Amino acid sequence: MSVIRSNLKAVMENHDPKLSIRKLAKDIDYHFDSVRRMYKDEMVQYPRDLLLKLCLYFKVQPGQLIRIVEDEEKDQPIDESIEHQEDSNDKETDTNGNL
């Protein structure tokens, strides 16, 4: 299963290996805890205003700050009931269009 992961740590290290999370948060005028959660890839949702400030600061595109990767936890059970919910309009028909 693919998931979205933060790439902020790598972007920061590439930009300036000595740049701290606290200094970055101050420079972009954003909450330290939010920047820290993105750096540590603990964010569930990525605020658009944070992404914009980071993109402008590092002169990168949003796709360089977040990436899609294969989830390491492949042994997790998948709830297939959501994927296989039947819609009343999705009934099978034969070649004559009959149910």
N, C-alpha and C positions, 0 to 999 in steps of 0.2 A: 504494500500500500504506500503510495506517495504522500509526502507531507511537506509543508512549507517550513523552512528553517531560516533563522536570521543569519546573515553573513556579516553583521556589523563588526564583530571582533576582527575578522580578517581585513575588512576595509580600514578599520582604525590602525591596525598594525602596519598595513601597507602605506597608509598616509603618513603616520608618525608613530614609530614603535613606543615612544615615551608618552604619548597622549593618554591621559587618564579618563575614566568615565566621568568623574566629577568635573574635570575641566571641559570636556565635550559638552556636558549638560549645561554648564555655565555659558559656554561660547554660543550655544544655539538657543539659550534662554528656555530650557525645558526641564521638566521635573527629573531630578536625579534618578529616582526609583524607576521611572519608565525607561530611561536610557539604560540603566543597569539591567533591567529585565530583558530588554532587547539584546543587549550585549551577551548575556548569559543564555539566550534563546529560551527564555521562560515566558515569553509573551504569547497570549492566546490570539489576540487581535492586534493589528498594527495600525495605530492612529495615522490618518493621512497627513495631519499637520506635522507629526514627528518625522514621517518619511520625507516630506517636502523639505523640512529644515535640514535633515541629514544629507539629502541629495544636493542641496545648495551648498552646504558646508564642504562636503567632500568632492563636489563637482562630478557626481555619478548619477546613473539612472536607477530607479527603484529596483529593477531586476538585479542590480549589483549588491543591493542591501538584503534582499531576500531571495531564496532559491528553493527549488523543488528537489527533494531527495527521497530515496527509498527509505521507508521506516525500518529501523533495525528490529523492531518488535513484531516479527511476522507470525509469531505463535499466538497472538491475541485472537480470540474468537471473533468472528465477524457476524454482526447482526444482519442476517440476510432478509429478515422480514421486511425491512424498509425498502430494500432493492427490488423485492418481488411482490410488492403490493399490486393488486390487480385493479385496474381502473375499469369501470363499467363499460367504457367504450373500447376496451382492448380485447374483446371476446374474439376467439378464432372463428374464421369463416371458411367454408369450403370454396371450391373453385367457382361455384355459382353465386357466391355472396351470401349463402345461407349459414346460419349459426349451427 
